[in-house]
Amino acid sequence: MALFGNAHSIDPASAQQDYARLLGHGEQIHAAYLLIRDTILFTDRRLILVDKQGITGKKTEYHSIPYRSITHFAVETAGTFDLDAELKIWLSGASMPIQKTFTKGVDIYEVQAILTQFVAR
């Protein structure tokens, strides 16, 4: 269990099996990341944010974001004292971004490249 910020990438094939019930017919997961208790899935159609809620984490919210809804995004790399990197995503019609924090176990440049690939379509 990634309790102390051991964020890491998840094998897309494994994520495909674990989250099959969320996916549309033929939808494929291209990248997935575990962030403490939450998960981010990059499919060929959308971004899915899996938000575990409550103390036990049994209640889960699945936030589906079509790539066309993303107006822009930003990444903030980790620093000397701030070891976490951040991803901020702005959606059309929303003034505040969705923010996700990545610890040193994830290459934020890789996350940015994957998001660029899908948003630029």
C-alpha positions as CSV (number, residue, x, y, z in Angstrom):
1,M,0.0,0.0,0.0
2,A,1.4,3.4,-1.0
3,L,0.7,5.2,2.3
4,F,3.8,7.4,2.6
5,G,3.8,9.0,-0.9
6,N,5.2,6.1,-2.8
7,A,3.5,7.2,-6.0
8,H,4.3,5.1,-9.0
9,S,3.2,4.1,-12.4
10,I,0.9,1.1,-12.9
11,D,1.3,-1.4,-15.7
12,P,-1.4,-0.3,-18.3
13,A,-2.5,-4.0,-18.9
14,S,-3.0,-4.5,-15.2
15,A,-5.0,-1.2,-14.9
16,Q,-7.0,-2.3,-17.9
17,Q,-8.1,-5.4,-16.0
18,D,-8.6,-3.6,-12.6
19,Y,-10.8,-0.8,-14.1
20,A,-12.5,-2.7,-16.9
21,R,-15.9,-1.9,-15.6
22,L,-15.2,1.9,-16.1
23,L,-14.2,1.6,-19.7
24,G,-16.3,1.9,-22.8
25,H,-16.3,-0.7,-25.6
26,G,-12.8,-0.8,-27.1
27,E,-11.4,1.9,-24.7
28,Q,-7.8,1.3,-23.8
29,I,-5.7,2.5,-20.9
30,H,-2.4,3.9,-22.1
31,A,-0.9,4.9,-18.8
32,A,-1.9,4.8,-15.1
33,Y,-0.4,6.2,-11.9
34,L,-1.1,5.5,-8.2
35,L,-1.0,8.6,-6.0
36,I,-1.2,7.5,-2.4
37,R,-4.8,6.3,-2.5
38,D,-6.0,7.9,-5.7
39,T,-5.3,6.7,-9.3
40,I,-5.1,8.6,-12.6
41,L,-5.9,6.7,-15.8
42,F,-5.0,8.0,-19.2
43,T,-7.2,6.2,-21.8
44,D,-7.4,6.8,-25.5
45,R,-10.6,8.7,-25.0
46,R,-10.4,10.5,-21.6
47,L,-8.7,11.1,-18.3
48,I,-10.2,9.2,-15.4
49,L,-9.5,10.3,-11.8
50,V,-10.2,7.6,-9.2
51,D,-10.7,9.3,-5.8
52,K,-10.8,7.1,-2.8
53,Q,-12.8,8.8,-0.1
54,G,-13.3,8.4,3.7
55,I,-11.1,6.7,6.2
56,T,-11.5,3.2,4.8
57,G,-11.3,4.3,1.2
58,K,-14.3,2.0,0.3
59,K,-16.2,4.9,-1.1
60,T,-14.8,5.9,-4.5
61,E,-15.5,8.7,-6.9
62,Y,-14.7,8.3,-10.6
63,H,-14.2,11.6,-12.4
64,S,-14.2,11.3,-16.2
65,I,-12.7,14.1,-18.1
66,P,-12.9,14.1,-22.0
67,Y,-9.6,15.4,-23.3
68,R,-11.5,18.0,-25.4
69,S,-12.6,19.6,-22.1
70,I,-9.1,20.4,-21.0
71,T,-8.3,24.0,-21.9
72,H,-4.7,23.9,-20.6
73,F,-2.5,22.3,-18.0
74,A,0.7,22.9,-16.0
75,V,3.3,20.8,-14.3
76,E,5.4,22.0,-11.4
77,T,8.6,20.0,-10.8
78,A,9.9,19.0,-7.4
79,G,12.3,21.4,-5.8
80,T,15.1,21.1,-3.2
81,F,12.8,21.4,-0.2
82,D,9.4,20.7,-1.8
83,L,9.9,17.1,-3.0
84,D,6.5,16.8,-4.6
85,A,5.6,17.6,-8.2
86,E,2.2,18.9,-9.2
87,L,-0.1,18.6,-12.2
88,K,-2.8,21.2,-12.6
89,I,-5.5,20.8,-15.2
90,W,-8.0,23.5,-16.2
91,L,-11.3,22.5,-17.7
92,S,-13.6,24.6,-19.9
93,G,-16.1,26.5,-17.7
94,A,-14.1,26.1,-14.5
95,S,-12.0,28.9,-13.0
96,M,-10.0,26.7,-10.6
97,P,-7.8,23.8,-11.8
98,I,-7.9,20.2,-10.7
99,Q,-4.6,19.6,-8.8
100,K,-2.9,16.3,-8.3
101,T,0.4,15.8,-6.4
102,F,3.0,13.4,-7.5
103,T,5.9,12.3,-5.2
104,K,9.4,11.6,-6.4
105,G,8.4,8.1,-7.5
106,V,6.8,9.5,-10.7
107,D,8.5,11.3,-13.6
108,I,6.3,14.4,-14.0
109,Y,7.8,15.0,-17.4
110,E,6.4,11.6,-18.5
111,V,3.0,12.5,-17.2
112,Q,3.1,15.9,-19.0
113,A,4.1,14.2,-22.3
114,I,1.3,11.7,-22.1
115,L,-1.2,14.4,-21.4
116,T,0.1,16.5,-24.3
117,Q,-0.2,13.5,-26.6
118,F,-4.0,13.2,-25.9
119,V,-4.9,16.9,-25.5
120,A,-3.3,17.8,-28.8
121,R,-5.5,15.5,-30.8
